[in-house]
Amino acid sequence: MDNKINEVEELINTGKLEKAEKLLLQIEDNNIASLFLKGKIYQKKQKWGDAINTYKKILQLDAGNKEAHIQINIIQNILNFSNPEMFNP
């Protein structure tokens, strides 16, 4: 399974998200490693709600998981970003 996890990670890093997602579906067993990869894919696809939900699943398995907390915080910062200069012509 570790080889497939590594392969999925490499596909994500090279931008081959669809292929990574298909491979992840074959190995997914809702462990923390596969959930993180799923969250990464959602983030890269800008599917913010799905990414947050995936990281929250990680927190259900491991409430003290710092990386999941960090990723949720990053997404919330992205969603809350406002640039007032965009509205000034």
N, C-alpha and C positions, 0 to 999 in steps of 0.2 A: 504494500500500500504506500510506503514511503516514496517509492519510485514514481508512482502516479501523482502523489502530492507534489513532488518536485517538478514533474512535468507540467502540471497545472500551473504552478507558480511561474515557471519559465514562459509558458504561453501568455500568462497575464502580463509579465514584464515586457514581452515583445508585442503587446497590443492585440494578440489573437484571442479576444475575449469570448467569441462564440465557440471556438474550438475548446477553450479552457472550460467553459460552462458545460459543454456536452460531456467532456471527460470527467468533470467533477460529479455530474449526475450518476455516472457509472460507479463511482467509489464512495459517494456520500453516505456516511453513516452517522451524521450529526455529532462528530467529535469536534473538539475545539479547532484543530488544524484545518479541517475541511470547512468549518463555518467561517473561519477567518478568510479563507480564499474566496468563499462565496460573498462575504462582505466586501472584499477588495473588488471583485467583479462588479458588484452593484455600485460601488463608489465610482469606478471608472466609467460606468454607464450613466452616472448621475441619477441613479434610482435611489434617492436619499432615504425614502421611507423603508424600502426593502433592506437597505444597508443597516439602518438603525435597528430594525427588527431582528436582523441576523446577529448584530453585536449584542442585543439584549438577550438573545438565546444563549450566547456565550456566557453572559452574566448569570443566567439561570443555572448553568453548569458549574460556573466558577465565579462567585459573587465578587471576589477580590481581583479579578483579572484587569490589570492596569491598562493593557493595550486596548481592550474593548472600550473601557471608559474614555481613553484618549481619542479613539476613532469616533465615538459618539459625539464627543465635545467638538472635534474638528468639523463634523457634518453640521452640527448645530450652529457653529460659527459661520460656516458657508451660507446656511439658510438665513441667518440673521444679518448678513452683510448688507450694508446700505451705503451707497455712494451718492451723496446729494449733488455732486458735481454733474452727474449724469442727467439731471433734470434741469440744469441751467443751460439755456441755449447760447 
